[in-house]
Amino acid sequence: MLYRTEIIFGDSREVLKKYPDSHFNLIFTSPPYADARRKHYDSISPDEFPDFLLSFHEQFWRVLSEDGSFVLNIKDKVVNGRRNRYVWKTVMALEEKGWLSIDDYLWLKPNAMPGYWRNRLRDEWEYCFHFTKDKNFAMYQDAVKKPMGDWAEKRLANLNGKSAERHNSENSSGFGRDLRNWLGKEYVLPGNVVQVPLVGKNMGHPAVFPVKLPEFFIKLFTKEGDSILDPFAGSGSTGIAAEENLRNVVLVDNNLDYYNLMLKRLGSDNLLGRKRKFINENELITK
Ligand SMILES: C[S@@+](CC[C@H](N)C(=O)[O-])C[C@H]1O[C@@H](n2cnc3c(N)ncnc32)[C@H](O)[C@@H]1O
């Protein structure tokens, strides 16, 4: 089986027009931060952010398969001492375009930078919003299950009498859980807080996320041979996760320095079973 990595220099709103409908099974991406990194790449003010992201909606919707997922990793921002709600407004704007908000995952960074702020504690997490086009979407929970450990035994040891038999819902909804079902089980689903340490500096890009972050969602929402898109690819972390997990991937960035960084980072040292294609927007247009 030959897998394909495409690294493309260009504005993803234009680049994606060359791809067929429903081509991708997963869009995993982290868009430019609102205002935060002006020195490094064009940034958008928090007030303009929802409209900026909506300008990608048409192509994202078109190129994503009907059972595909769109996971948006996005960092919140404090403006004048208050949380600016541009992130929530962006989510609402996407919902109005038809995207279904399936779940809000949090990326927890156990090694977040220490510091002191008078009115709040340190930022230790970022959102990963999970959107789909349809309620029936592909999800491969077995691929992210984790060992149960001795959780069930410990949990049951603390229960006695009726509570050890069945834990009924406290709001009379009729739902209940029988904790004994978990005895002897080896694996359990992880929660929707994904703990991944930040990567070290000097990657040549100011906002690199760790490869383990896209990897978690790639495993959860795609299978081997599926196609993944990162339309704000930066240093190409999503590409590394996709390659390591035998997926096809398209990486797009409109900054030449980051495009070149991707070429370097996803170099040709491991071409076994994989076809790489390095293109810029003009080359793509001529194909
Ligand atoms: C937050 S960074 C992504 C970092 C990436 N997740 C990584 O691990 O390296 C966002 C990237 O989006 C790129 N970008 C901004 N506008 C774009 C556009 N219209 N098309 C393609 N890329 C764009 C920026 O150059 C920047 O590298």
The ligand as a Gaussian input file, in Angstrom:
#p B3LYP/6-31G(d) Opt

LIG

0 1
 C       -1.167000      28.038000      14.696000
 S       -0.215000      27.825000      13.256000
 C       -0.240000      26.074000      13.014000
 C        0.902000      25.347000      13.717000
 C        0.885000      23.854000      13.509000
 N       -0.255000      23.256000      14.188000
 C        2.177000      23.198000      13.983000
 O        2.143000      22.262000      14.822000
 O        3.249000      23.611000      13.537000
 C       -1.231000      28.444000      11.981000
 C       -0.602000      28.465000      10.584000
 O       -1.596000      28.862000       9.651000
 C       -0.930000      29.498000       8.554000
 N       -1.955000      30.226000       7.761000
 C       -2.577000      31.388000       8.056000
 N       -3.480000      31.719000       7.109000
 C       -3.450000      30.708000       6.188000
 C       -4.151000      30.449000       4.970000
 N       -5.080000      31.310000       4.511000
 N       -3.875000      29.318000       4.276000
 C       -2.927000      28.455000       4.720000
 N       -2.225000      28.642000       5.873000
 C       -2.479000      29.759000       6.590000
 C        0.144000      30.340000       9.243000
 O        1.214000      30.646000       8.357000
 C        0.561000      29.414000      10.411000
 O        1.732000      28.691000      10.104000

